[in-house]
Amino acid sequence: MGFFKDAVEQSPARNIARMHAWIWALIYGGLMLVVLGFATRPYDVVLSWVMTVLGALLAAAGFVLVWVRSRMT
């Protein structure tokens, strides 16, 4: 038993770290797209709806990945 811990214990697995990056990118990117969709509404209604729906789907995918990550061991 040494002073320093093994490197395996200190750093998360690569796939978990990659999943965390995807989670936050999807959530924040989706919410930003929703906000931009609402801001675009006075200028172009169709583009606004496309951006809002796409952003909501991206954010929902990020939230689903949060749920998947909570079920991982």
Predicted model as a PDB file, atoms N, CA, C, CB and O in Angstrom, pLDDT in the B-factor column:
MODEL        1                                                                  
ATOM      1  N   MET A   1       0.852  -1.164   0.000  1.00 51.00           N  
ATOM      2  CA  MET A   1       0.000   0.000   0.000  1.00 51.00           C  
ATOM      3  C   MET A   1       0.897   1.225   0.000  1.00 51.00           C  
ATOM      4  CB  MET A   1      -0.969  -0.001   1.217  1.00 51.00           C  
ATOM      5  O   MET A   1       1.561   1.528   0.991  1.00 51.00           O  
ATOM      6  N   GLY A   2       0.904   1.919  -1.120  1.00 59.00           N  
ATOM      7  CA  GLY A   2       1.764   3.072  -1.261  1.00 59.00           C  
ATOM      8  C   GLY A   2       1.001   4.373  -1.069  1.00 59.00           C  
ATOM      9  O   GLY A   2      -0.209   4.386  -0.843  1.00 59.00           O  
ATOM     10  N   PHE A   3       1.733   5.442  -1.165  1.00 65.00           N  
ATOM     11  CA  PHE A   3       1.148   6.761  -1.008  1.00 65.00           C  
ATOM     12  C   PHE A   3       0.291   7.137  -2.208  1.00 65.00           C  
ATOM     13  CB  PHE A   3       2.236   7.795  -0.800  1.00 65.00           C  
ATOM     14  O   PHE A   3      -0.773   7.737  -2.056  1.00 65.00           O  
ATOM     15  N   PHE A   4       0.762   6.779  -3.410  1.00 60.00           N  
ATOM     16  CA  PHE A   4       0.043   7.119  -4.631  1.00 60.00           C  
ATOM     17  C   PHE A   4      -0.895   5.987  -5.021  1.00 60.00           C  
ATOM     18  CB  PHE A   4       1.025   7.420  -5.775  1.00 60.00           C  
ATOM     19  O   PHE A   4      -0.559   4.810  -4.887  1.00 60.00           O  
ATOM     20  N   LYS A   5      -2.068   6.356  -5.502  1.00 59.00           N  
ATOM     21  CA  LYS A   5      -3.020   5.354  -5.983  1.00 59.00           C  
ATOM     22  C   LYS A   5      -2.664   4.964  -7.405  1.00 59.00           C  
ATOM     23  CB  LYS A   5      -4.475   5.884  -5.911  1.00 59.00           C  
ATOM     24  O   LYS A   5      -1.934   5.677  -8.093  1.00 59.00           O  
ATOM     25  N   ASP A   6      -3.186   3.829  -7.837  1.00 58.00           N  
ATOM     26  CA  ASP A   6      -2.975   3.400  -9.210  1.00 58.00           C  
ATOM     27  C   ASP A   6      -3.653   4.380 -10.166  1.00 58.00           C  
ATOM     28  CB  ASP A   6      -3.511   1.966  -9.425  1.00 58.00           C  
ATOM     29  O   ASP A   6      -4.665   4.992  -9.824  1.00 58.00           O  
ATOM     30  N   ALA A   7      -3.091   4.524 -11.357  1.00 54.00           N  
ATOM     31  CA  ALA A   7      -3.653   5.435 -12.349  1.00 54.00           C  
ATOM     32  C   ALA A   7      -5.040   4.981 -12.802  1.00 54.00           C  
ATOM     33  CB  ALA A   7      -2.718   5.546 -13.553  1.00 54.00           C  
ATOM     34  O   ALA A   7      -5.862   5.806 -13.201  1.00 54.00           O  
ATOM     35  N   VAL A   8      -5.301   3.692 -12.745  1.00 53.00           N  
ATOM     36  CA  VAL A   8      -6.591   3.168 -13.175  1.00 53.00           C  
ATOM     37  C   VAL A   8      -7.694   3.654 -12.234  1.00 53.00           C  
ATOM     38  CB  VAL A   8      -6.563   1.624 -13.226  1.00 53.00           C  
ATOM     39  O   VAL A   8      -8.807   3.922 -12.688  1.00 53.00           O  
ATOM     40  N   GLU A   9      -7.419   3.771 -10.967  1.00 55.00           N  
ATOM     41  CA  GLU A   9      -8.420   4.205  -9.999  1.00 55.00           C  
ATOM     42  C   GLU A   9      -8.706   5.701 -10.105  1.00 55.00           C  
ATOM     43  CB  GLU A   9      -7.964   3.866  -8.591  1.00 55.00           C  
ATOM     44  O   GLU A   9      -9.813   6.131  -9.779  1.00 55.00           O  
ATOM     45  N   GLN A  10      -7.747   6.499 -10.548  1.00 51.00           N  
ATOM     46  CA  GLN A  10      -7.906   7.942 -10.553  1.00 51.00           C  
ATOM     47  C   GLN A  10      -8.622   8.470 -11.785  1.00 51.00           C  
ATOM     48  CB  GLN A  10      -6.575   8.590 -10.444  1.00 51.00           C  
ATOM     49  O   GLN A  10      -9.339   9.467 -11.687  1.00 51.00           O  
ATOM     50  N   SER A  11      -8.457   7.846 -12.927  1.00 58.00           N  
ATOM     51  CA  SER A  11      -9.053   8.384 -14.149  1.00 58.00           C  
ATOM     52  C   SER A  11     -10.202   7.486 -14.609  1.00 58.00           C  
ATOM     53  CB  SER A  11      -7.987   8.516 -15.266  1.00 58.00           C  
ATOM     54  O   SER A  11     -10.105   6.262 -14.527  1.00 58.00           O  
ATOM     55  N   PRO A  12     -11.298   8.097 -15.096  1.00 64.00           N  
ATOM     56  CA  PRO A  12     -12.412   7.284 -15.585  1.00 64.00           C  
ATOM     57  C   PRO A  12     -12.056   6.619 -16.909  1.00 64.00           C  
ATOM     58  CB  PRO A  12     -13.676   8.142 -15.747  1.00 64.00           C  
ATOM     59  O   PRO A  12     -11.095   7.004 -17.576  1.00 64.00           O  
ATOM     60  N   ALA A  13     -12.831   5.636 -17.269  1.00 72.00           N  
ATOM     61  CA  ALA A  13     -12.599   4.947 -18.541  1.00 72.00           C  
ATOM     62  C   ALA A  13     -12.844   5.915 -19.698  1.00 72.00           C  
ATOM     63  CB  ALA A  13     -13.516   3.696 -18.671  1.00 72.00           C  
ATOM     64  O   ALA A  13     -13.593   6.884 -19.573  1.00 72.00           O  
ATOM     65  N   ARG A  14     -12.201   5.630 -20.811  1.00 78.00           N  
ATOM     66  CA  ARG A  14     -12.319   6.541 -21.961  1.00 78.00           C  
ATOM     67  C   ARG A  14     -13.736   6.634 -22.477  1.00 78.00           C  
ATOM     68  CB  ARG A  14     -11.410   6.094 -23.081  1.00 78.00           C  
ATOM     69  O   ARG A  14     -14.188   7.719 -22.845  1.00 78.00           O  
ATOM     70  N   ASN A  15     -14.452   5.515 -22.514  1.00 80.00           N  
ATOM     71  CA  ASN A  15     -15.807   5.574 -23.054  1.00 80.00           C  
ATOM     72  C   ASN A  15     -16.741   6.348 -22.133  1.00 80.00           C  
ATOM     73  CB  ASN A  15     -16.348   4.168 -23.281  1.00 80.00           C  
ATOM     74  O   ASN A  15     -17.667   6.999 -22.616  1.00 80.00           O  
ATOM     75  N   ILE A  16     -16.530   6.296 -20.845  1.00 85.00           N  
ATOM     76  CA  ILE A  16     -17.354   7.073 -19.917  1.00 85.00           C  
ATOM     77  C   ILE A  16     -17.044   8.559 -20.060  1.00 85.00           C  
ATOM     78  CB  ILE A  16     -17.121   6.612 -18.457  1.00 85.00           C  
ATOM     79  O   ILE A  16     -17.956   9.385 -20.038  1.00 85.00           O  
ATOM     80  N   ALA A  17     -15.786   8.902 -20.203  1.00 86.00           N  
ATOM     81  CA  ALA A  17     -15.413  10.306 -20.402  1.00 86.00           C  
ATOM     82  C   ALA A  17     -15.969  10.830 -21.723  1.00 86.00           C  
ATOM     83  CB  ALA A  17     -13.882  10.469 -20.369  1.00 86.00           C  
ATOM     84  O   ALA A  17     -16.422  11.972 -21.804  1.00 86.00           O  
ATOM     85  N   ARG A  18     -15.931   9.991 -22.753  1.00 88.00           N  
ATOM     86  CA  ARG A  18     -16.495  10.391 -24.039  1.00 88.00           C  
ATOM     87  C   ARG A  18     -18.006  10.571 -23.929  1.00 88.00           C  
ATOM     88  CB  ARG A  18     -16.160   9.351 -25.122  1.00 88.00           C  
ATOM     89  O   ARG A  18     -18.570  11.484 -24.531  1.00 88.00           O  
ATOM     90  N   MET A  19     -18.664   9.697 -23.156  1.00 89.00           N  
ATOM     91  CA  MET A  19     -20.106   9.818 -22.965  1.00 89.00           C  
ATOM     92  C   MET A  19     -20.452  11.113 -22.241  1.00 89.00           C  
ATOM     93  CB  MET A  19     -20.646   8.615 -22.184  1.00 89.00           C  
ATOM     94  O   MET A  19     -21.435  11.769 -22.584  1.00 89.00           O  
ATOM     95  N   HIS A  20     -19.662  11.484 -21.252  1.00 91.00           N  
ATOM     96  CA  HIS A  20     -19.896  12.750 -20.546  1.00 91.00           C  
ATOM     97  C   HIS A  20     -19.777  13.941 -21.496  1.00 91.00           C  
ATOM     98  CB  HIS A  20     -18.904  12.905 -19.381  1.00 91.00           C  
ATOM     99  O   HIS A  20     -20.564  14.884 -21.420  1.00 91.00           O  
ATOM    100  N   ALA A  21     -18.799  13.891 -22.379  1.00 93.00           N  
ATOM    101  CA  ALA A  21     -18.644  14.983 -23.343  1.00 93.00           C  
ATOM    102  C   ALA A  21     -19.856  15.061 -24.267  1.00 93.00           C  
ATOM    103  CB  ALA A  21     -17.357  14.796 -24.168  1.00 93.00           C  
ATOM    104  O   ALA A  21     -20.348  16.153 -24.548  1.00 93.00           O  
ATOM    105  N   TRP A  22     -20.338  13.920 -24.738  1.00 94.00           N  
ATOM    106  CA  TRP A  22     -21.528  13.909 -25.593  1.00 94.00           C  
ATOM    107  C   TRP A  22     -22.760  14.386 -24.848  1.00 94.00           C  
ATOM    108  CB  TRP A  22     -21.770  12.514 -26.142  1.00 94.00           C  
ATOM    109  O   TRP A  22     -23.585  15.110 -25.405  1.00 94.00           O  
ATOM    110  N   ILE A  23     -22.890  13.984 -23.591  1.00 95.00           N  
ATOM    111  CA  ILE A  23     -24.053  14.394 -22.798  1.00 95.00           C  
ATOM    112  C   ILE A  23     -24.137  15.912 -22.725  1.00 95.00           C  
ATOM    113  CB  ILE A  23     -23.984  13.797 -21.378  1.00 95.00           C  
ATOM    114  O   ILE A  23     -25.172  16.496 -23.045  1.00 95.00           O  
ATOM    115  N   TRP A  24     -23.055  16.548 -22.308  1.00 95.00           N  
ATOM    116  CA  TRP A  24     -23.107  18.000 -22.119  1.00 95.00           C  
ATOM    117  C   TRP A  24     -23.187  18.737 -23.437  1.00 95.00           C  
ATOM    118  CB  TRP A  24     -21.895  18.474 -21.344  1.00 95.00           C  
ATOM    119  O   TRP A  24     -23.834  19.782 -23.515  1.00 95.00           O  
ATOM    120  N   ALA A  25     -22.549  18.225 -24.476  1.00 96.00           N  
ATOM    121  CA  ALA A  25     -22.642  18.872 -25.785  1.00 96.00           C  
ATOM    122  C   ALA A  25     -24.073  18.803 -26.322  1.00 96.00           C  
ATOM    123  CB  ALA A  25     -21.666  18.214 -26.781  1.00 96.00           C  
ATOM    124  O   ALA A  25     -24.572  19.779 -26.882  1.00 96.00           O  
ATOM    125  N   LEU A  26     -24.731  17.658 -26.154  1.00 97.00           N  
ATOM    126  CA  LEU A  26     -26.104  17.527 -26.635  1.00 97.00           C  
ATOM    127  C   LEU A  26     -27.070  18.390 -25.836  1.00 97.00           C  
ATOM    128  CB  LEU A  26     -26.543  16.076 -26.576  1.00 97.00           C  
ATOM    129  O   LEU A  26     -27.947  19.037 -26.409  1.00 97.00           O  
ATOM    130  N   ILE A  27     -26.913  18.402 -24.523  1.00 97.00           N  
ATOM    131  CA  ILE A  27     -27.840  19.178 -23.693  1.00 97.00           C  
ATOM    132  C   ILE A  27     -27.676  20.677 -23.958  1.00 97.00           C  
ATOM    133  CB  ILE A  27     -27.610  18.873 -22.194  1.00 97.00           C  
ATOM    134  O   ILE A  27     -28.650  21.368 -24.257  1.00 97.00           O  
ATOM    135  N   TYR A  28     -26.451  21.171 -23.849  1.00 97.00           N  
ATOM    136  CA  TYR A  28     -26.245  22.605 -24.032  1.00 97.00           C  
ATOM    137  C   TYR A  28     -26.473  23.040 -25.479  1.00 97.00           C  
ATOM    138  CB  TYR A  28     -24.841  22.987 -23.598  1.00 97.00           C  
ATOM    139  O   TYR A  28     -27.049  24.101 -25.719  1.00 97.00           O  
ATOM    140  N   GLY A  29     -26.035  22.243 -26.432  1.00 97.00           N  
ATOM    141  CA  GLY A  29     -26.265  22.572 -27.827  1.00 97.00           C  
ATOM    142  C   GLY A  29     -27.743  22.562 -28.182  1.00 97.00           C  
ATOM    143  O   GLY A  29     -28.217  23.429 -28.917  1.00 97.00           O  
ATOM    144  N   GLY A  30     -28.467  21.584 -27.663  1.00 97.00           N  
ATOM    145  CA  GLY A  30     -29.901  21.526 -27.921  1.00 97.00           C  
ATOM    146  C   GLY A  30     -30.651  22.682 -27.304  1.00 97.00           C  
ATOM    147  O   GLY A  30     -31.532  23.261 -27.941  1.00 97.00           O  
ATOM    148  N   LEU A  31     -30.317  23.029 -26.076  1.00 98.00           N  
ATOM    149  CA  LEU A  31     -30.989  24.158 -25.434  1.00 98.00           C  
ATOM    150  C   LEU A  31     -30.647  25.485 -26.120  1.00 98.00           C  
ATOM    151  CB  LEU A  31     -30.610  24.222 -23.953  1.00 98.00           C  
ATOM    152  O   LEU A  31     -31.493  26.374 -26.210  1.00 98.00           O  
ATOM    153  N   MET A  32     -29.419  25.616 -26.597  1.00 98.00           N  
ATOM    154  CA  MET A  32     -29.045  26.819 -27.326  1.00 98.00           C  
ATOM    155  C   MET A  32     -29.820  26.913 -28.635  1.00 98.00           C  
ATOM    156  CB  MET A  32     -27.535  26.837 -27.597  1.00 98.00           C  
ATOM    157  O   MET A  32     -30.239  28.000 -29.034  1.00 98.00           O  
ATOM    158  N   LEU A  33     -30.009  25.790 -29.297  1.00 97.00           N  
ATOM    159  CA  LEU A  33     -30.773  25.784 -30.541  1.00 97.00           C  
ATOM    160  C   LEU A  33     -32.245  26.106 -30.296  1.00 97.00           C  
ATOM    161  CB  LEU A  33     -30.643  24.431 -31.231  1.00 97.00           C  
ATOM    162  O   LEU A  33     -32.884  26.753 -31.126  1.00 97.00           O  
ATOM    163  N   VAL A  34     -32.792  25.655 -29.156  1.00 97.00           N  
ATOM    164  CA  VAL A  34     -34.171  26.011 -28.813  1.00 97.00           C  
ATOM    165  C   VAL A  34     -34.297  27.518 -28.614  1.00 97.00           C  
ATOM    166  CB  VAL A  34     -34.626  25.263 -27.541  1.00 97.00           C  
ATOM    167  O   VAL A  34     -35.240  28.136 -29.108  1.00 97.00           O  
ATOM    168  N   VAL A  35     -33.361  28.099 -27.902  1.00 97.00           N  
ATOM    169  CA  VAL A  35     -33.394  29.547 -27.660  1.00 97.00           C  
ATOM    170  C   VAL A  35     -33.250  30.311 -28.975  1.00 97.00           C  
ATOM    171  CB  VAL A  35     -32.273  29.961 -26.675  1.00 97.00           C  
ATOM    172  O   VAL A  35     -33.953  31.297 -29.197  1.00 97.00           O  
ATOM    173  N   LEU A  36     -32.349  29.868 -29.842  1.00 97.00           N  
ATOM    174  CA  LEU A  36     -32.197  30.522 -31.142  1.00 97.00           C  
ATOM    175  C   LEU A  36     -33.449  30.348 -32.002  1.00 97.00           C  
ATOM    176  CB  LEU A  36     -30.975  29.964 -31.877  1.00 97.00           C  
ATOM    177  O   LEU A  36     -33.801  31.233 -32.781  1.00 97.00           O  
ATOM    178  N   GLY A  37     -34.108  29.215 -31.858  1.00 96.00           N  
ATOM    179  CA  GLY A  37     -35.358  29.014 -32.581  1.00 96.00           C  
ATOM    180  C   GLY A  37     -36.428  29.983 -32.134  1.00 96.00           C  
ATOM    181  O   GLY A  37     -37.155  30.529 -32.964  1.00 96.00           O  
ATOM    182  N   PHE A  38     -36.537  30.206 -30.830  1.00 96.00           N  
ATOM    183  CA  PHE A  38     -37.508  31.185 -30.332  1.00 96.00           C  
ATOM    184  C   PHE A  38     -37.136  32.602 -30.771  1.00 96.00           C  
ATOM    185  CB  PHE A  38     -37.599  31.115 -28.797  1.00 96.00           C  
ATOM    186  O   PHE A  38     -38.020  33.412 -31.053  1.00 96.00           O  
ATOM    187  N   ALA A  39     -35.854  32.907 -30.830  1.00 96.00           N  
ATOM    188  CA  ALA A  39     -35.434  34.243 -31.242  1.00 96.00           C  
ATOM    189  C   ALA A  39     -35.648  34.469 -32.734  1.00 96.00           C  
ATOM    190  CB  ALA A  39     -33.972  34.463 -30.892  1.00 96.00           C  
ATOM    191  O   ALA A  39     -35.801  35.611 -33.167  1.00 96.00           O  
ATOM    192  N   THR A  40     -35.660  33.405 -33.520  1.00 96.00           N  
ATOM    193  CA  THR A  40     -35.823  33.510 -34.963  1.00 96.00           C  
ATOM    194  C   THR A  40     -37.292  33.614 -35.376  1.00 96.00           C  
ATOM    195  CB  THR A  40     -35.183  32.317 -35.641  1.00 96.00           C  
ATOM    196  O   THR A  40     -37.585  33.961 -36.520  1.00 96.00           O  
ATOM    197  N   ARG A  41     -38.200  33.325 -34.479  1.00 95.00           N  
ATOM    198  CA  ARG A  41     -39.625  33.265 -34.809  1.00 95.00           C  
ATOM    199  C   ARG A  41     -40.175  34.516 -35.509  1.00 95.00           C  
ATOM    200  CB  ARG A  41     -40.401  33.031 -33.560  1.00 95.00           C  
ATOM    201  O   ARG A  41     -40.943  34.359 -36.458  1.00 95.00           O  
ATOM    202  N   PRO A  42     -39.834  35.737 -35.106  1.00 94.00           N  
ATOM    203  CA  PRO A  42     -40.398  36.902 -35.812  1.00 94.00           C  
ATOM    204  C   PRO A  42     -39.943  37.028 -37.269  1.00 94.00           C  
ATOM    205  CB  PRO A  42     -40.026  38.162 -35.075  1.00 94.00           C  
ATOM    206  O   PRO A  42     -40.613  37.680 -38.070  1.00 94.00           O  
ATOM    207  N   TYR A  43     -38.813  36.409 -37.616  1.00 95.00           N  
ATOM    208  CA  TYR A  43     -38.249  36.582 -38.943  1.00 95.00           C  
ATOM    209  C   TYR A  43     -38.615  35.455 -39.904  1.00 95.00           C  
ATOM    210  CB  TYR A  43     -36.763  36.690 -38.844  1.00 95.00           C  
ATOM    211  O   TYR A  43     -38.890  35.709 -41.077  1.00 95.00           O  
ATOM    212  N   ASP A  44     -38.620  34.216 -39.420  1.00 95.00           N  
ATOM    213  CA  ASP A  44     -38.915  33.074 -40.280  1.00 95.00           C  
ATOM    214  C   ASP A  44     -39.539  31.980 -39.431  1.00 95.00           C  
ATOM    215  CB  ASP A  44     -37.631  32.558 -41.000  1.00 95.00           C  
ATOM    216  O   ASP A  44     -38.861  31.360 -38.610  1.00 95.00           O  
ATOM    217  N   VAL A  45     -40.820  31.744 -39.624  1.00 95.00           N  
ATOM    218  CA  VAL A  45     -41.563  30.819 -38.765  1.00 95.00           C  
ATOM    219  C   VAL A  45     -41.138  29.372 -38.999  1.00 95.00           C  
ATOM    220  CB  VAL A  45     -43.067  30.965 -39.006  1.00 95.00           C  
ATOM    221  O   VAL A  45     -40.996  28.603 -38.049  1.00 95.00           O  
ATOM    222  N   VAL A  46     -40.937  29.003 -40.254  1.00 96.00           N  
ATOM    223  CA  VAL A  46     -40.578  27.615 -40.564  1.00 96.00           C  
ATOM    224  C   VAL A  46     -39.197  27.279 -40.007  1.00 96.00           C  
ATOM    225  CB  VAL A  46     -40.611  27.374 -42.088  1.00 96.00           C  
ATOM    226  O   VAL A  46     -39.021  26.237 -39.375  1.00 96.00           O  
ATOM    227  N   LEU A  47     -38.230  28.142 -40.234  1.00 96.00           N  
ATOM    228  CA  LEU A  47     -36.889  27.922 -39.695  1.00 96.00           C  
ATOM    229  C   LEU A  47     -36.923  27.886 -38.173  1.00 96.00           C  
ATOM    230  CB  LEU A  47     -35.925  29.018 -40.179  1.00 96.00           C  
ATOM    231  O   LEU A  47     -36.208  27.100 -37.551  1.00 96.00           O  
ATOM    232  N   SER A  48     -37.738  28.719 -37.584  1.00 97.00           N  
ATOM    233  CA  SER A  48     -37.871  28.741 -36.132  1.00 97.00           C  
ATOM    234  C   SER A  48     -38.369  27.400 -35.598  1.00 97.00           C  
ATOM    235  CB  SER A  48     -38.820  29.859 -35.707  1.00 97.00           C  
ATOM    236  O   SER A  48     -37.829  26.876 -34.623  1.00 97.00           O  
ATOM    237  N   TRP A  49     -39.396  26.849 -36.236  1.00 97.00           N  
ATOM    238  CA  TRP A  49     -39.918  25.557 -35.794  1.00 97.00           C  
ATOM    239  C   TRP A  49     -38.912  24.441 -35.981  1.00 97.00           C  
ATOM    240  CB  TRP A  49     -41.185  25.224 -36.540  1.00 97.00           C  
ATOM    241  O   TRP A  49     -38.785  23.566 -35.124  1.00 97.00           O  
ATOM    242  N   VAL A  50     -38.197  24.464 -37.091  1.00 97.00           N  
ATOM    243  CA  VAL A  50     -37.185  23.427 -37.346  1.00 97.00           C  
ATOM    244  C   VAL A  50     -36.094  23.487 -36.281  1.00 97.00           C  
ATOM    245  CB  VAL A  50     -36.565  23.595 -38.760  1.00 97.00           C  
ATOM    246  O   VAL A  50     -35.693  22.457 -35.740  1.00 97.00           O  
ATOM    247  N   MET A  51     -35.614  24.698 -35.981  1.00 97.00           N  
ATOM    248  CA  MET A  51     -34.562  24.846 -34.975  1.00 97.00           C  
ATOM    249  C   MET A  51     -35.059  24.442 -33.595  1.00 97.00           C  
ATOM    250  CB  MET A  51     -34.052  26.284 -34.944  1.00 97.00           C  
ATOM    251  O   MET A  51     -34.328  23.799 -32.842  1.00 97.00           O  
ATOM    252  N   THR A  52     -36.279  24.806 -33.254  1.00 97.00           N  
ATOM    253  CA  THR A  52     -36.821  24.491 -31.942  1.00 97.00           C  
ATOM    254  C   THR A  52     -37.001  22.987 -31.761  1.00 97.00           C  
ATOM    255  CB  THR A  52     -38.149  25.206 -31.736  1.00 97.00           C  
ATOM    256  O   THR A  52     -36.625  22.431 -30.729  1.00 97.00           O  
ATOM    257  N   VAL A  53     -37.573  22.335 -32.763  1.00 97.00           N  
ATOM    258  CA  VAL A  53     -37.804  20.890 -32.665  1.00 97.00           C  
ATOM    259  C   VAL A  53     -36.481  20.136 -32.661  1.00 97.00           C  
ATOM    260  CB  VAL A  53     -38.690  20.400 -33.825  1.00 97.00           C  
ATOM    261  O   VAL A  53     -36.305  19.207 -31.873  1.00 97.00           O  
ATOM    262  N   LEU A  54     -35.553  20.517 -33.525  1.00 98.00           N  
ATOM    263  CA  LEU A  54     -34.253  19.862 -33.561  1.00 98.00           C  
ATOM    264  C   LEU A  54     -33.500  20.052 -32.245  1.00 98.00           C  
ATOM    265  CB  LEU A  54     -33.423  20.400 -34.726  1.00 98.00           C  
ATOM    266  O   LEU A  54     -32.895  19.111 -31.730  1.00 98.00           O  
ATOM    267  N   GLY A  55     -33.537  21.252 -31.711  1.00 97.00           N  
ATOM    268  CA  GLY A  55     -32.880  21.503 -30.432  1.00 97.00           C  
ATOM    269  C   GLY A  55     -33.507  20.706 -29.298  1.00 97.00           C  
ATOM    270  O   GLY A  55     -32.798  20.194 -28.432  1.00 97.00           O  
ATOM    271  N   ALA A  56     -34.828  20.599 -29.298  1.00 97.00           N  
ATOM    272  CA  ALA A  56     -35.505  19.809 -28.261  1.00 97.00           C  
ATOM    273  C   ALA A  56     -35.139  18.336 -28.373  1.00 97.00           C  
ATOM    274  CB  ALA A  56     -37.030  19.980 -28.362  1.00 97.00           C  
ATOM    275  O   ALA A  56     -34.958  17.660 -27.360  1.00 97.00           O  
ATOM    276  N   LEU A  57     -35.031  17.837 -29.596  1.00 98.00           N  
ATOM    277  CA  LEU A  57     -34.631  16.438 -29.778  1.00 98.00           C  
ATOM    278  C   LEU A  57     -33.194  16.191 -29.321  1.00 98.00           C  
ATOM    279  CB  LEU A  57     -34.781  16.035 -31.242  1.00 98.00           C  
ATOM    280  O   LEU A  57     -32.901  15.161 -28.712  1.00 98.00           O  
ATOM    281  N   LEU A  58     -32.303  17.133 -29.614  1.00 97.00           N  
ATOM    282  CA  LEU A  58     -30.915  16.990 -29.163  1.00 97.00           C  
ATOM    283  C   LEU A  58     -30.813  17.024 -27.640  1.00 97.00           C  
ATOM    284  CB  LEU A  58     -30.045  18.094 -29.766  1.00 97.00           C  
ATOM    285  O   LEU A  58     -30.091  16.224 -27.045  1.00 97.00           O  
ATOM    286  N   ALA A  59     -31.533  17.946 -27.015  1.00 97.00           N  
ATOM    287  CA  ALA A  59     -31.518  18.022 -25.554  1.00 97.00           C  
ATOM    288  C   ALA A  59     -32.126  16.763 -24.945  1.00 97.00           C  
ATOM    289  CB  ALA A  59     -32.279  19.269 -25.070  1.00 97.00           C  
ATOM    290  O   ALA A  59     -31.631  16.259 -23.936  1.00 97.00           O  
ATOM    291  N   ALA A  60     -33.187  16.257 -25.547  1.00 97.00           N  
ATOM    292  CA  ALA A  60     -33.798  15.025 -25.047  1.00 97.00           C  
ATOM    293  C   ALA A  60     -32.837  13.847 -25.169  1.00 97.00           C  
ATOM    294  CB  ALA A  60     -35.095  14.726 -25.806  1.00 97.00           C  
ATOM    295  O   ALA A  60     -32.785  12.992 -24.284  1.00 97.00           O  
ATOM    296  N   ALA A  61     -32.077  13.800 -26.263  1.00 97.00           N  
ATOM    297  CA  ALA A  61     -31.078  12.740 -26.413  1.00 97.00           C  
ATOM    298  C   ALA A  61     -30.010  12.848 -25.331  1.00 97.00           C  
ATOM    299  CB  ALA A  61     -30.430  12.803 -27.806  1.00 97.00           C  
ATOM    300  O   ALA A  61     -29.544  11.832 -24.815  1.00 97.00           O  
ATOM    301  N   GLY A  62     -29.622  14.069 -24.986  1.00 97.00           N  
ATOM    302  CA  GLY A  62     -28.656  14.256 -23.897  1.00 97.00           C  
ATOM    303  C   GLY A  62     -29.212  13.791 -22.563  1.00 97.00           C  
ATOM    304  O   GLY A  62     -28.494  13.183 -21.770  1.00 97.00           O  
ATOM    305  N   PHE A  63     -30.484  14.072 -22.310  1.00 96.00           N  
ATOM    306  CA  PHE A  63     -31.091  13.624 -21.059  1.00 96.00           C  
ATOM    307  C   PHE A  63     -31.238  12.109 -21.017  1.00 96.00           C  
ATOM    308  CB  PHE A  63     -32.449  14.281 -20.868  1.00 96.00           C  
ATOM    309  O   PHE A  63     -31.119  11.505 -19.951  1.00 96.00           O  
ATOM    310  N   VAL A  64     -31.494  11.494 -22.160  1.00 96.00           N  
ATOM    311  CA  VAL A  64     -31.551  10.030 -22.213  1.00 96.00           C  
ATOM    312  C   VAL A  64     -30.169   9.450 -21.920  1.00 96.00           C  
ATOM    313  CB  VAL A  64     -32.062   9.544 -23.600  1.00 96.00           C  
ATOM    314  O   VAL A  64     -30.058   8.438 -21.227  1.00 96.00           O  
ATOM    315  N   LEU A  65     -29.124  10.078 -22.437  1.00 95.00           N  
ATOM    316  CA  LEU A  65     -27.771   9.603 -22.135  1.00 95.00           C  
ATOM    317  C   LEU A  65     -27.432   9.766 -20.658  1.00 95.00           C  
ATOM    318  CB  LEU A  65     -26.750  10.351 -22.985  1.00 95.00           C  
ATOM    319  O   LEU A  65     -26.680   8.960 -20.110  1.00 95.00           O  
ATOM    320  N   VAL A  66     -27.970  10.789 -20.006  1.00 94.00           N  
ATOM    321  CA  VAL A  66     -27.772  10.923 -18.554  1.00 94.00           C  
ATOM    322  C   VAL A  66     -28.405   9.736 -17.849  1.00 94.00           C  
ATOM    323  CB  VAL A  66     -28.376  12.257 -18.022  1.00 94.00           C  
ATOM    324  O   VAL A  66     -27.822   9.181 -16.918  1.00 94.00           O  
ATOM    325  N   TRP A  67     -29.594   9.346 -18.287  1.00 94.00           N  
ATOM    326  CA  TRP A  67     -30.264   8.191 -17.692  1.00 94.00           C  
ATOM    327  C   TRP A  67     -29.481   6.903 -17.961  1.00 94.00           C  
ATOM    328  CB  TRP A  67     -31.697   8.065 -18.239  1.00 94.00           C  
ATOM    329  O   TRP A  67     -29.344   6.059 -17.075  1.00 94.00           O  
ATOM    330  N   VAL A  68     -28.964   6.755 -19.196  1.00 92.00           N  
ATOM    331  CA  VAL A  68     -28.166   5.565 -19.530  1.00 92.00           C  
ATOM    332  C   VAL A  68     -26.910   5.522 -18.664  1.00 92.00           C  
ATOM    333  CB  VAL A  68     -27.782   5.559 -21.039  1.00 92.00           C  
ATOM    334  O   VAL A  68     -26.531   4.461 -18.167  1.00 92.00           O  
ATOM    335  N   ARG A  69     -26.269   6.670 -18.485  1.00 90.00           N  
ATOM    336  CA  ARG A  69     -25.050   6.719 -17.664  1.00 90.00           C  
ATOM    337  C   ARG A  69     -25.346   6.382 -16.208  1.00 90.00           C  
ATOM    338  CB  ARG A  69     -24.401   8.106 -17.753  1.00 90.00           C  
ATOM    339  O   ARG A  69     -24.512   5.785 -15.529  1.00 90.00           O  
ATOM    340  N   SER A  70     -26.531   6.762 -15.723  1.00 90.00           N  
ATOM    341  CA  SER A  70     -26.862   6.444 -14.331  1.00 90.00           C  
ATOM    342  C   SER A  70     -27.091   4.954 -14.133  1.00 90.00           C  
ATOM    343  CB  SER A  70     -28.097   7.218 -13.893  1.00 90.00           C  
ATOM    344  O   SER A  70     -26.974   4.456 -13.013  1.00 90.00           O  
ATOM    345  N   ARG A  71     -27.415   4.239 -15.197  1.00 88.00           N  
ATOM    346  CA  ARG A  71     -27.635   2.796 -15.103  1.00 88.00           C  
ATOM    347  C   ARG A  71     -26.371   1.977 -15.333  1.00 88.00           C  
ATOM    348  CB  ARG A  71     -28.682   2.379 -16.093  1.00 88.00           C  
ATOM    349  O   ARG A  71     -26.368   0.765 -15.114  1.00 88.00           O  
ATOM    350  N   MET A  72     -25.300   2.627 -15.773  1.00 81.00           N  
ATOM    351  CA  MET A  72     -24.036   1.903 -15.998  1.00 81.00           C  
ATOM    352  C   MET A  72     -23.368   1.604 -14.673  1.00 81.00           C  
ATOM    353  CB  MET A  72     -23.082   2.717 -16.903  1.00 81.00           C  
ATOM    354  O   MET A  72     -23.533   2.331 -13.693  1.00 81.00           O  
ATOM    355  N   THR A  73     -22.609   0.518 -14.661  1.00 71.00           N  
ATOM    356  CA  THR A  73     -21.887   0.164 -13.426  1.00 71.00           C  
ATOM    357  C   THR A  73     -20.450   0.594 -13.502  1.00 71.00           C  
ATOM    358  CB  THR A  73     -21.960  -1.336 -13.161  1.00 71.00           C  
ATOM    359  O   THR A  73     -19.690   0.381 -12.557  1.00 71.00           O  
TER     360      THR A  73                                                      
ENDMDL                                                                          
END                                                                             
